[in-house]
Amino acid sequence: MRRLQINLQAVCLCLFCLVIASPALSQQKAGYIISLGRQNHWVDSVYRKLNQKQRIAQLFFVRAHTDKGQAYEDSVGNVIKEQQVGGLVFFQGGPVRQAGLINQYQKLAKVPLLIAQDGEWGLGMRLDSTISYPYQMTLGAIQDNTLIYKMGQFVAYDFKRMGMQINLAPDMDVNNNPDNPVINYRSFGDNKYNVAAKGIAYMKGMQDGGILTTAKHFPGHGDTNVDSHLDLPLLPFDRKRLDTLEEYPFRQAIKAGISGVMIAHMDIPALDSTKNLPSTLSRPIITGNLKDSLGFKGLVVSDAMEMKGVIKYFPDGEADVKAFIAGNDIIELSENSERAIQLIRKAVRKKAVTKLEFESRVKKVLAAKYWAGLNHYQETSTTSLVSDLNRQSAKDLVQKLTDNAVTLLKGDYTTMMLNPIQKTAIVSVGVTKPTVLQDELTKWYVNSDVFMVGKDTPADQLLALLSNLRKYDQVFMSINDTRVRPASKLDYTDNVKIFISEVAAFPHSVTCVFANPYTIAGLPGIERSGALIAGYQMSDEMQRSAVSAIAGLIKPKGKSPVRIDQYFPSGSGVVLK
């Protein structure tokens, strides 16, 4: 039965890929991968006009911000003007400032720049005044992947409206380690089939919308306990495990036509036994495994080359040269791009890679520019930019996504929809002011009072509140993680966690968790709630979705994308009829 279930999941994934790729359903231009097999006169012409140093520079993408001041912005402009790099990766800032800066930077480039950004949940991942779509962990709970495809189309519109061509997303890591410090909520979950299907849906939506995408972090960063920004993680598994689990979503994405793959900084002895060699610098992993064995023809992008996971053992530009020789087409965020270009120039002279390979990799980057329309570059208009990015249809989609993600882990109509006229307490934990959930629930439960409990409320105050709550007929309680990046463990004191357990045990209690689903495992006794709702993140939209479920306006359809504990395995979710 277990084997049959897995096979059915694989079949469903294949059928979904066929449906969303069908020409009958989507009359899009030819994909980037297909375009690489065609003669391109613009690419050939540009390549011929570049000298060797300029060709190497096309492989480099440098860091850009709009929140670091004029001096920083000017320094990036100088790099573009002097080195003629291939692209930029934008980080924190604002949309109008960034669009204006992109226009300025493009004027400095002889060959139009490819502009990239991490947008796993859209522009809001990096930019203020823009929409944040749900985290990928939240999306992992959704059962209708066409909604994720639609989100991809909306994100593509946003990127193009900003003058950007590459989203460094989706994250296609299988997060099967609850303590993963760097992936976690950024993953679609711990089920490789679910991760693959949702990653492909998101990717297809974006690519059909006209932007390039990058699946990350190959060959899989989901089962590590070290942040590669800080050190080099070890992936100790054998080749069979890596082939069948970590690499599975990437293999499926490659078959589905993904345009790019980002390489992780990890030490993987089963794939390359060289001591302390990050996968980004390994030719057996990049050229031998990804390109030759898996047949990937698209853009191979290094993870940031400024990260400690790669420069710890290969400082002073050595990492950049090794990344080039290993087979990366785009070397992202070098510590010193000028130095790296010179070192790679020497390596090319010494024939570290063949002339044919070097030419094909530079042309691959140029072909990406052509596919994205940069051969006919036009400036980005900043008129009505913020309103375009915050259009009502996008806000409606965010709400629809959370409506479809909200998950009833335990309970039924009787235990979830409490009596609207009885005396009701509505408690929000982890906050200092009333929440959206409280504001919305009071409209349905008019005979109610609201209470707030901080992350470190003193024990005597908690005991007094418990005594007061026992005077109420029923209690709604929400667990809230106000941190920007929801970790797998809440930053609550033990006394607050005991308070949560006590309230959950009340005869008529409903608990909503607006936090990383893994946090539920760290709240023993929460499973005693009459109804338990997983909301995955503390957003206004998700809180409204939970209230809609409680009020009977929607049926909770989500399924937990990860194993939480023995009570709630991966795929948990009560389906109400």
N, C-alpha and C positions, 0 to 999 in steps of 0.2 A: 504493500500500500504506500509506504514512504517513497519507494522508487517511482511508483506510478505518479505520485503527487509532484515529484521533482521533474519528471519527464513532461507532465502537463504544463508546468510552469515554463519549461524551456520552449515547448511548442507555442504557448501563448506569446512569449517574447518574440519568436520568429514571425508569427502572424501579425503582431503589432508593427514590427519593422516593415513588413511588406505593405501593410495598409498605409502607413504614413509616408512611405516612399513611393506610392503608386502615382504615376504620371496622370492618371485619370482624376486623382483628387488634388493634385498640386502641380500646376503648370509653372514650375520654377526654372530658372536658368540652370545649366549643367553644373553639377557640384565641382568644388575645387579639385578633388582627387581626379575626377574624369578630365578636367581641363589640363592636367599635367601631361596627359598623353597626346596632346595636340600641339602642332606647331604654333608658336606665338611670336609674331614678328616684332611686337612691341618689346617683349622680354629680350629677344635676341639683339635688337637695336640698342636698348639701354645697356645691356651687358657689354657690348662692343665698345661703347663710349666710356666705360669706367676703366680706370687703371687698376692695377692689382690691389693697391691699398684700399681704394674705394670699394672694390668688390668684397674684400674681407669685411669692411665696415658695414656692409649691408646685413651681415649676420649678427650685428650687435644692437640690442635694445637697451636704452638707458632709462634711469629713474627720473620721473617728473612729478612735481607737486604744485598746487596753487595755494598752499597754506604755510609756506616757508619764507615768504617775503621776496622783494624785488631782486636782491643780490643772488639768491638761489635760482630764481627764474632766469636771470641773465647768464648764470654759469651754465645752465643746461643749453641755452641758446648758443653759447660759445662752443660747446661740444658739438652741437649739430653743425654749426658753420664750419668749424675747423676739421672735424672728423668725417662728416657726412654719413652718420650712422643710419642703420636701416629703419629704426623705429624707437618708440617711446613706450614706457609703461607708466601710466598715471596712477597716483595714490591719492591721499586725502586732499580735499579742497571743496570747491563749490562749482556748480554747473556752468554758470555764466563766465566766471573767471577762467575755468578750464577751456571752454569752447573758444574764448578769445585768445587764450595762450596757444591752443592748437593752431589757430589761424596764423599767429605770428611765427610759430616754429616751422610750419609748412613753407613759409616764404623763404626760410633759410636753407631749405633742402633742395638740392639739385634733382634728386629722385624723391618723389613724395614719400613721406614717412608713414609706416604702418603704426597706428595708435592702438595700444592695448590697455586693458584694465581688468582687474579681478572683479567679476560681477556674478559671483555664485548665486546671490539673491538680488541681482540687478544693480543699478547704479548706486543704490543706497548702501552697498557694502563699503564704498569709498567716499561718496559725495553727500554733502548736506543738501537740504532742500529738494530731495528726490525721493522716489518711492522705493521702499524695501519690500521685495516679495518675501514669502516665507523662506526660512532656512531649509536646506535640503533634507534635514532630518524630519522636518514637518511635512515636506512634500512626500517623503517616504511612506507616510501613513495613508496617502490618497490612493483610492482604488481605480480612479478614472484617469489614465495617463494622457488622454487627449487634453486635459486641463493643463498639464505640464508642457505639452507641445505648444499650447496657446500662450502660456507664460513665456516660452522661448521666443515666440514671434514678437511679443510685446517688448521683451528685453532687447531684441535685435533692433526694433524701431528706436528705442531709447539710445542705443549705442550709435546708430547711424545719425540720429538727430544731433548727437554730441560731436560728430565728426570722427568717430572711432570705428575701427574695422575688426578688432579681435577681442573676444571675451575669453579670458583665461579661465574657462569653466566649460563643462561641469566637473565637479569633483566626483570621480568614479571609484574611490576607495571603498572597500568593504570594511566597515567599521565593526570588527568583531572583538575589539578590546575596549571595554567601558572606560578604562583609565587613559585612553589615548589623549595626550595633551594638546594635539595640534589639528586633528581631523574631527573626530567625534560628531558634533551637531552639523558639521559641514558635509557629512556623508548622507546618502539616502538610506543607510541602515546596514544591517548585518547579513541580509539575504542577498547573495550574489545575483540571483535572477531579478530581484526587485531593483537592485542598484543598476544593473545593466539596462533594464526596460525603461526606468525613469531617466537615466542619464542619456539614453538614446532619444527619448521623447523630447527632452530639453534641448539636446544638441540639434535634432532635426528642426525644431521650431526656430532656433536661432539661424541655422544655415539656410533654411528656406526663406528666412527673413533677410538674408543677404549679408551676414557677417560670418567670420571665421571663428571656430571654436577650438578649445584645447582640453582634452580629457586629462585629468591629473589624479594621482601622482604615480606614474608607471614605475615599477610593476605592481604597486599597491602599498599604500602607507597606512592602512587601516588597523594593523595589529602591531603597533609600536607603542612604547611608553616613553619615548624620548622625542622632544621637539627638535627637528632638524635645523630650525633657526638658531639653536643653541649648541647642538652637538651632533655627532654622526650616529643615527640609530642603527641597530643591528637587526636584520631580518633573518632569523636562524633556521628557517624552514627548508625542507628538502624540495627538490625540483618538482616532484609530483604535486605537493601541496600548492606551490606557487602557480603551477600550470592550471590546476583545477579550481582554485579559489581566488587568489589575489588578481591573477591576470584575466580571469573570465570576463569581467565587464569591459575591459579594454579590447579583448579579442572580438567581442560582439560589436563594440563601437566601431572598430576598424572595418568589420564586415558591412556595417551600416553606412560607411562613408565619412567618418569623422575627419575633419580637416587637419587637426593637430593633436599631438600627445606631448604632455609635459613629463619630464623625467624627475623622479624624486632623488634626493640626496640620502642614500641608504647603503649600508654595507651588507651585501647579499652573497655570502660565501658559496651558496649552491649554484649561483650563476656566474660568479667571478671570484676565485679564491685569493686574489691579490689582497694582501692585508691592508685594512683601513682605506680601501678604494671606494669612494662613493659611486653609486650606480650612474650618476651623471657623467662620470669620467671613464666609464667602462665600455670599450668597443665591443666586447662579447655581449653585453646587455643591450646596447643601443643598436649597433649595426648587426650583430649576430642574431640576437633574439627578436627585437622589435621590428627591424627592417627586413631581415632575411627570413627568419622563421615565421613571424606573424604576417609578413607581407605588407607592412605599413609603408605607404608611398608619400604620405603627407608631411607636414611640418613637424619636426622634432624640436621641442623647446626645452631648454634647461630650466630647472627651478632657479631661483635667484642665486647668482654666483657670489653674492656678498654674504651668504649665510654661513654660520660657523660649521655647519655640517659638511661643507665642501672645502672651505679654506683652512680648516684646522690642520690638516695634514698636507695641504698643497698651497702654500702661501706665495705671495709675490708674483702672481700671474701664471704660475705653473698650472693651476686649476683651469684657467681659460684655455690654455693650449691643449691640455688633455681633453677638455670638453669638446673642442673642435675636432681633434683626432678621433675621439670616440664616435662622432657622428651627429652631434647636435647641429641643427640648421639655424637655430636662433639661440644666441648666448645672451641670457637675460641678466641685466643688472651686475655687470662686472664691477669689481672694486675700482678698477682703473682701465677704462676702455682703450685709451690711447696706448698704454703699455701693452695691453692684450693684443691689439691689432698689429703692433710691431713684432711681438713674439710669434704670432701666428704667421705673419709674413715670412719670417725666417723658417718656420716649420714647412710652409708650402714650398719654399725654395729647396728645402732638403727632401722634398717629395714624401712628407709624412702621410699625405693622402694623394691619390692619383689625380692627374689633371682633370680627367673626366668626372670624378666624384666631386671635386671642388667646384667645377663649373655647374654641375647639376644642382648642387646645394644652393649656390648663389641664385641661380635661375629659379629655383623653387620659391625663394623669398620674393623675387621679382614677380613671379607668376601669381603669388598671393596678392600682391599689390594690384595687379591687373584684374584679377577676379573680383576684388573688392571695389573696383571702379576708380582706382587712383590714377589710371592712365588718362582720365578726364577729371582731374581733381577740381572740386569747387569748395569755396569757403563755407564754413558753417554760419548760418544766421543766428544771432543771439536774440532776435526779436521774438517775443512770446515763448522763449525757450523754457522757462520754468513752468509756465502753464501747460505747454505741450507735454512736458515730462510728467506732470501731475494731473493728467487728463482723467476725467471721471471714469472712463471705461477701464483704465488701469486700476483705479481704486476699487472698482466693482469686482475686477478679477481677483485682487488680493483677498477680498471678502469671500468670494466663491471658493478660493483655494483653501482658506481656513475652515469654511463650512464643511468642506469635503474631507478635511484632515482630522477634525475633532473626533476623539475616540472614547467610547464608553468601555472602560476596562472591566467594570463590574456594575451590575445593577439591571434594572428594567424600568418600564414606565412608572411603576408604583413607587420605587425607591428613589428615582431621579426627579420626578415631578411632584414636589411636596405640596401640601395643602396651602392654597394661596391666601386663606383667611386666618390661619393660625399664627400665633406669636412666633416670629422668626428672627433669628440672629444671623447676620451675614458678616463673617470674619475674614479679613484678608491678612495673611501672614507674610512677613518679609518686606513690608512697606511702612511708610510714615504718613501717607495721605490716602483718602478713599480711591478705590480702583474703578475702572470702567465696569468690571463685573458687578461691583456693589451699586454703582449708579444705575445700571440697567436692571438688576434684580429687584431693586426697590420699586420699580414701576409695576412689577408683577406681584410682589409681596408687600402690600401697603402697610400691613401690621408688622413692620420690621425695624430693627435697629442695626447700625453698622459699627464694627469694631476693627481697629488696626493693631497688629502685633508686629513689632520690629524684629530684626534678625537677632538681636541680643537683649530683648526685653528681660528685666530682672525676674527672678523666680517668684518673689512675693507678689509682683503684679500679675504674673501668669496664674498663680493660684487664686487670686482674687477674681480674675476674669473667668476662670473655670467655674468658680462658685456661682458667678452671675449667669453664665451661659446655661447652667442647669435649670434655671427658671423659665427657659424658653421651650416651646414645643418641638422646635426643629432648628437645625443649624446648617447653613451653607458655609463652607470654608474653602478659601483659595490659597494655594501655595505659589508664591511668586518669586521669580529670580529676576531682579532688576539689573543684573550685570549685562553689559553689552554683548559679551560672549558667554553663553550659558554652559557652564561646566557640568561634569557628571556628578559632582557633589555640591550640595548647597552650603553656603557660608553662614549657616545658622548655628547658634549655640546648642548644646545638648539639652538645655532646659526648654528651649523653643521646640525642639524635636519631640520631647516628651509631651509637651502641650498638644502638639499635632496628633500624637497617638491617642491621647485622652479624648480629644474632641471627636476623632474618627470613630471612637467606640460608642458615642452617644446613640440612643435608639433610632433617631431620625436624622441622619447626617448625610450630606452630599459633599464630596471633596473634589475640587478641580485643581489640577497641577499645571501651572503655566511656567514650565521649566523643562530642561532637558529630561527626557523620559528615564534616563539612568538614575536620576535623583530619587525616584520612587523607591529604589532598592535601599537607599540610605535613610528611609523613614519607616522603621518597623512599626507595625500596627496600623498603618494607613489603609491596609487591605480590609480592615474591619468596617470601613465606611459603608453605609447602605448603598451608595453609588459612588463610583470613582471615575472621574473624567480626566483623560490626558489631553492637555492643550499644547504641549511641546515647547512653547515659547511665550513670553509675556508681551504680546502685542495687543493693541486695542481691538483689532479684527478678530483675533483668536478668542478674546474674552467675550466679544459679542456672539461669536459662534457657539460658545458654551452656554450662554444665556438662551440662545435660540433653541438649542437642544433641550435644555431644562424646561423651556416654555412650550415645547412641542411644535415649534415652528419648522424645525428640520429634524431629520433622523440622523443620529451620529453614524457615519459610515466608515470612519477611519479604522486602520489596523496598526498596531504597534510595529514600527519598522525594525525594532531591536528586541532582544531578550532582556527583560528588566530583572526578573528574579524567578524563583520557582513558582510563584503565583501567576506571573504574566510572561509567558514565553513569546518569542517573536511571532507576530501575526495575531496577537490577542486583540479582541475587539468584539463586543456584543452587538449582534445585528438585531435590531428591533423590527417587528412586523406590524 
